[in-house]
C-alpha cells in the first residue's frame, strides 16, 4: 500500500549555514520521523560557521540513524541508497532524491527541487556522499507543535462581527443572483407564452429591484471587508512585529534579511485568505449546494453531468497539489533571495561605488532576479495548464448538458424556460464549484506561507519581560511588568564559558571578573579573541554556555533585560543611526525629548559645537544611507546617545576608534568624571592609560594587567 510518509519533502534552510540540518530534516521525514528544521535547530544549534560533516553524523546518530561517508564518482551514484546527502560546491549540502537514466533529482535547501543532467551535476558534486539509514534504535516520531492560523491571528473577537457581516452580505448577494433565472423562467413560460405584457412589466421591475439591491449590498459588503481587513492586518502585524522584536540577537544574525522581510509579507496572504478566500469559499460551498440541487430538480441526468465535471476538476487539482506546493516553496524562497540582494546593495552602496563594482552587484541581483522570474514562469505555466483544463472540462460539460437538455425539450419533458434556468444553474454551479476547489487548494498552499512564518512565531523570546511598558500594554495577553530598581554599577562574572554551538570551539573558558561601582576597566586583546562576544554576554544578547553573570548580586537570567539595558549605555562597532533628527537619535526616539539633556550629552561627547553649527542644528535629519556627519562625528553622536539615558554602566566597544586624538582626550576626561561604571574595549593607548584596571583576553582567559604596562601588552 502506498505510504505518503515515504515521500521526500522539500525543506528550505532559514539560516545561511544550516543546509546540513535542512537535509537531515528531509531524510528524517522520509523515514517516518516527522521532525521539523526548527526542532533540529533546538537540538543541534548551528553557528554562523555552519555544521561540519562530523557534526551532521553525530546529529544523525542521536536521531537514530547509522551513517556511511564515502567517495564516489558520477557512475557510482545510481548505486547510492537514496535519499542521501551530497557535498555540493565545496561548501554546501543537498539531498539526492533519485537517479533515473542520466538525470538526477536534487533537493537543494537553498534553491529548491532541481532535475539535473549528468553534465550539470558534475559542475557541483564534489564526490562525497553521506548515506543515512535507520538504525535498530530508530523510532518514528509524529510532528510536534505546528503553526496554525490562530497562532498568528490570536483572538477573533475584535473582527469576528465584521466577518459574520461579510458572510451574510455575500450570501444575500448570491441569493439575489439566484433569483434572476427564476424570474426569467416565469417571464418565458408565463409572460411571453401567454403574451401577458403586464406580467412581463412586473417581472422586469423585480429584475431591476434585484439589480439595485445587488449593487447596494455589494457596496456594504466591500466596505465591511475593507474595515475588517485593516483591523485584521493591524492586529496580525502588531503580533508578528512584537514577537520579532522580542527574539534574541542570534535569531537575526543567522537569517538573511530578505527572507525575514518575506516572512512579514505572509500577513498580507493571511488577510486575503481570511477576508476573501475563506468567506467566499464558504459562500461558494453554499451556492454550489443550492445550484446543484436546482439542477437535480430539473433533471437527475443533468445533475449527474454537472457533479461529475466538478469531481473531475477536483481530481486533477489533487494530482498536482504536491507539485504546486513545491513550486510555491521555491517561489517564496526566490523572493526572499531577491529581496536580500536588493537590500544588501542599497545598504552597501558606498562600498559598491568606491570599489567600482556596480557591474558585479548588478549581475548578482540579475542572477537572483532571474531565478525569481524562472519560478514565477514555472508556477504560471502550471496555472495556465490547469486553467486550460478547466475550460476544456466546462466546454465538454456544456456540450453534453445541451445535448441531454435539448433532447428532453424535444421530447416534451422540459420547457424552454426550464431549459434556460437549468443552463444558468449549471453554469453557476460549475463556476462556484471550480472556485471552491481552487480556494480549497489555496488554503492548503497557505500552509507553505505559514511554515515560513513558523520559524519566527514559534521562536523562543530572549526574555518574557523584554517588552517596554508601551509595547506590553498593547499585547493581547497580560505581560508581567518588571519591578523597577536602580543599578549600583557592580558586576560579577563567575566561571563564564561560551561557544556558539556544541560543535564549535570555546570562545570564553571559565572567565571570572568582578567590577566595583564606578570603576573604569579596559579590556584588550587580539582581533577575534572574544572581547565583543563578552560584551554581548554581559548585555544578555547571548546566553552563556556555562557560568553566570550578576549585577548587584542578582543573576542576569532572572532579571528583566529591558530594565537592565535601560540603565546601561552602549556603543558598539555595529551601532547605526535611526532615520530621524539628531535630537531623536541622541534621545533614542524618546517621545518627550529633553533638549537640554540632549545638548548636555552632545557636550560630553564633544559634538555639540558641530551640531549647533548646522543650519537645522538638532533637527538635522540623518539616517543609515544619508547623513551629513563624518564617521568621527557619527561616533560622537552614538556616544551622546549612550549618555542620554544617564547610565549606571557604560560599555564601549572601540567607542572612540574614529575620533581624533584631541577630542578623544576631552571625551575620556568627561568619562572619568562620570558617575558610572565604565567597561571599554580598546586598542588605543590613550584609552587604556585612563583605566583603573586593564584586562587582557587571550585564548578564552581573562588576565589582569598593570594599567600602564603598555609595552608588555603590545608584546
Secondary structure, DSSP 8 states (H G I E B T S, - for coil): ---GGGS------SSTT-HHHHHHHHHHHHTTB---HHHHHHHS---TT---HHHHHHHHHHTTEEEEEEE--GGGGGGS-SSEEEEETTTEEEEEEEEETTEEEEEETTTEEEEEEHHHHTTTEEEEEEEEEE-TT---B-------HHHHH---HHHHHHHHHHHHHHHHHHHHHHHHHHHHHHIIIIIIHHT-HHHHHHHHHHHHHHHHHHHHHHHHHHHHHHHHHHHHHHHHHHHHHHHHHTB-HHHHHTS-HHHHHHHHTHHHHHHHIIIIIHHHHHHHHHHHHHHHHHHHHH-HHHHHHHHHHHHHHHHHHHHTHHHHHHHHHHHHHHHHHHHHHHHHHHHTHHHHHHTT-HHHHHHHHHHHHHHHHHHHHHHHHHHHHHHHHHHHHHHHHHHHHHHHHHHHHHTTSS-HHHHHHHHHHHHHHHHHHHHHHHHHHHHHHHHHHHHHHHHHHTS-BS-TT-S-HHHHTT-SS-----------S-EEEEEEEE-SSTTS--SEEEEEEEE-TT-EEEEE--TTSSHHHHHHHHTTSS--SEEEEEETTEEGGGS-HHHHHTTEEEE-TT----SEEHHHHHTTT-SS--HHHHHHHHHHTT-HHHHHTSTTGGG-EE-SS--S--HHHHHHHHHHHHHHT--SEEEEESTTTTS-HHHHHHHHHHHHTSSSEEEEE--SHHHHHH-SEEEEEETTEEEEE-TT-HHHHH-
